[in-house]
Amino acid sequence: MEKALRLDLRTQVLGHDPKGRTSWQVVQTPAAWPAEQTALLLCDVWDLHWSRGANERLAPLLPRMGQVVRVARSLGVRIVHAPSDTMAFYEGMPARQRVQAAKSVEPPTPAEREDPPQPVDASDSGTDTGEPTWHKAWSRQHPAIHIDQERDGISDQGREVYSFLRGEGRNRLLIMGVHTNMCVLNRSFAIKQMVKWGMEVALLGDLTDTMYNPARSPYVSHEEGTRLVVEYIEKFWCATALSEDVLRSAD
């Protein structure tokens, strides 16, 4: 029997309320993604971030991330680890070589997409713990996330990831990691580019975080800022799902 991820995909569309006023309405759609056509990508789940707040918020997500990776892998989902700017650490490892050896697949012309401004102001780099400047603090993916060298892939390049997945007949991509308003949207392997290349993408909305300082617009809590960015993605880029969807798919 073919294994599948049973997802409750959430998007938002413009509609009208009972009084005829324009409003955003949540649409939840049950979906079964065949495991053999699906990949799960971890975006920039680094071993160390330059922002103390970012490290503190990632820590409680790591056990659940690891659990989701194990279950998805057991179902036949391809796991792709994408810790940007750390490929030197993985040079020569089988999971890195597996992606590098994949036959190049030319992506289609990127589709035109509306790209409205995000709902949170992260022009100060988004730290809420007072660090003055950005610097590279990471050297690898966080060791709490196991990499199966016999089955997984490692890459931080969008064209490599696209070729690796499409060469295997995988056209559906789940994404989790950090940070939603920055890397998860904008990396070459992440939401915007993969959507433009025609992949069906969904964000695991409970396994992500933003870089946002509540001292900036819209002047809400960090948690509310993350929720606003997740809703922005549901409106303009792709569906979201929950980690529980993946875990219950193994039942």
C-alpha positions in Angstrom: 0.0 0.0 0.0 1.4 3.4 -1.0 2.2 5.5 2.0 1.0 9.1 2.2 1.2 12.2 4.4 -2.3 13.1 5.5 -2.2 16.9 5.7 -4.8 19.5 6.7 -3.7 22.3 4.4 -4.6 25.8 5.5 -4.7 28.8 3.1 -6.5 32.1 3.2 -8.5 33.7 0.4 -10.3 37.0 0.0 -14.0 36.7 0.3 -17.0 38.5 1.8 -18.5 38.3 5.2 -22.3 38.0 5.8 -22.6 41.8 5.4 -20.8 41.8 2.1 -17.6 43.3 3.4 -14.3 42.0 2.0 -12.4 39.8 4.5 -9.8 37.1 4.6 -11.3 33.7 5.0 -9.5 30.5 6.1 -9.8 27.5 3.8 -8.8 24.1 5.2 -8.3 21.3 2.7 -7.6 17.7 3.6 -4.9 16.3 1.3 -2.9 13.1 0.9 0.6 13.7 -0.4 2.2 10.4 -1.6 5.4 9.9 0.4 7.3 8.9 -2.7 6.5 12.3 -4.3 7.3 14.4 -1.2 10.4 15.9 0.4 10.8 17.6 3.8 13.4 20.4 3.9 14.9 21.9 7.0 15.8 25.5 6.4 18.8 27.0 8.4 18.3 24.9 11.5 21.9 26.0 12.6 23.9 24.8 15.5 24.3 28.5 16.7 22.7 31.8 15.7 24.1 35.2 16.3 21.0 36.3 18.2 20.5 34.8 21.7 16.8 35.1 21.3 16.8 33.1 18.1 18.8 30.3 19.9 16.4 30.3 22.9 13.3 30.0 20.7 14.8 27.2 18.5 15.7 25.0 21.4 12.1 23.9 22.3 11.3 23.2 18.7 14.3 20.8 18.1 12.8 17.6 19.7 9.6 17.9 17.7 11.6 18.7 14.5 13.6 15.5 15.1 10.5 13.5 15.6 8.9 14.8 12.4 12.1 14.0 10.5 12.2 10.4 11.8 8.5 9.8 11.0 8.6 11.4 7.5 11.8 9.4 6.7 10.2 6.1 7.8 7.3 6.8 5.4 9.6 7.3 2.4 9.7 11.1 2.4 13.1 12.4 1.2 14.8 14.6 3.9 16.8 17.5 2.7 19.0 19.4 5.2 19.7 22.9 4.1 21.9 24.7 6.6 23.1 27.7 4.5 26.7 28.7 4.4 27.9 25.4 6.0 28.6 23.1 3.0 32.3 23.0 3.7 31.5 21.1 6.9 29.7 18.4 4.9 32.1 18.1 2.0 32.7 14.5 1.1 29.8 13.1 3.2 27.4 10.7 1.4 24.3 12.9 2.0 26.1 15.9 0.4 27.5 13.8 -2.5 24.1 12.3 -3.2 22.7 15.8 -4.1 25.8 16.8 -6.0 25.6 13.6 -8.1 22.0 14.2 -9.1 21.5 14.9 -12.8 20.8 18.6 -13.5 17.2 19.3 -14.1 16.5 22.7 -15.7 13.7 24.5 -13.7 10.9 26.2 -15.6 10.8 30.0 -16.1 9.8 31.3 -12.7 6.1 32.2 -12.5 5.1 35.7 -11.8 3.8 36.1 -8.2 2.4 39.0 -6.2 4.9 39.8 -3.4 3.3 42.3 -1.0 5.2 43.8 1.9 5.4 41.6 5.0 3.4 42.4 8.1 6.4 42.9 10.5 9.3 45.3 10.3 12.6 43.4 10.6 14.8 46.3 9.3 16.8 46.1 12.5 17.7 42.4 11.7 14.9 41.3 14.0 16.7 40.5 17.2 14.8 41.0 20.4 17.7 40.4 22.7 19.9 43.4 22.0 22.7 42.1 19.8 24.1 45.0 17.9 25.1 43.5 14.5 24.7 40.4 12.3 27.6 38.0 12.2 28.1 34.4 11.1 27.9 32.2 14.2 27.0 28.9 12.6 29.2 26.1 11.3 26.7 23.2 10.7 23.1 22.1 11.2 22.1 21.7 14.8 23.3 18.2 16.0 19.9 17.6 17.6 18.6 16.8 14.0 20.0 13.4 12.8 21.2 13.2 9.3 20.9 9.8 7.7 23.9 9.6 5.4 22.4 6.6 3.6 19.1 8.3 2.6 19.1 12.1 3.2 20.4 14.9 1.1 22.3 18.1 2.0 22.4 21.3 0.0 22.0 25.0 0.3 21.5 25.7 -3.4 18.1 25.9 -4.9 19.0 24.5 -8.3 20.7 21.5 -6.6 17.7 20.9 -4.5 15.3 21.2 -7.4 17.3 18.8 -9.6 17.7 16.3 -6.7 13.9 16.2 -6.0 12.6 16.4 -9.6 15.0 13.8 -10.7 13.3 11.5 -8.2 9.9 12.5 -9.3 9.2 14.5 -6.2 7.1 17.6 -6.7 5.8 18.3 -3.2 7.8 20.0 -0.6 7.2 20.5 3.2 9.4 23.1 4.8 10.3 23.8 8.4 13.0 25.8 10.1 13.9 29.4 10.6 13.4 32.2 10.1 10.0 32.5 8.5 10.2 36.1 7.4 13.7 35.8 6.1 15.4 32.5 5.1 12.3 30.3 5.0 10.7 32.7 2.4 13.8 33.9 0.5 16.5 31.3 0.3 17.1 29.9 -3.2 15.8 26.5 -2.0 12.9 27.9 0.1 9.2 28.9 -0.3 9.3 31.7 -2.9 11.6 30.1 -5.4 10.2 26.7 -5.1 6.6 28.0 -5.6 7.8 30.0 -8.6 9.3 26.8 -10.1 6.0 25.0 -9.8 6.6 22.8 -6.7 3.6 22.3 -4.4 4.8 23.7 -1.1 3.5 23.7 2.5 5.1 25.3 5.6 4.9 23.4 8.9 3.6 26.5 10.7 4.3 25.2 14.2 7.9 24.4 13.5 9.2 27.9 12.5 10.0 31.2 14.1 10.6 34.8 12.9 13.3 37.3 13.4 11.2 40.1 14.8 11.7 42.7 17.5 8.4 43.8 19.3 9.9 47.3 19.5 9.2 47.6 15.8 5.9 47.8 13.8 3.3 46.4 14.2 4.4 46.5 17.9 3.1 43.1 19.0 4.6 40.2 20.9 7.2 38.0 19.2 4.7 35.1 19.1 2.1 37.4 17.4 4.6 38.5 14.9 5.3 34.9 13.9 1.6 34.2 13.6 1.2 37.3 11.3 4.0 36.1 9.0 2.6 32.6 8.9 -0.8 34.1 7.9 0.9 36.2 5.3 2.4 33.0 3.8 -1.0 31.4 3.8 -2.5 34.4 1.9 0.2 35.0 -0.7 2.6 32.0 -1.1 1.6 28.6 0.0 -0.4 26.5 2.4 0.6 25.6 5.9 0.2 22.4 7.8 1.1 21.2 11.3 3.7 18.8 12.6 0.8 16.7 14.0 -0.3 16.0 10.5 3.0 14.3 9.7 3.1 12.4 12.9 -0.4 11.0 12.6 0.3 9.9 9.0 2.3 7.0 10.5 -0.6 5.6 12.5 
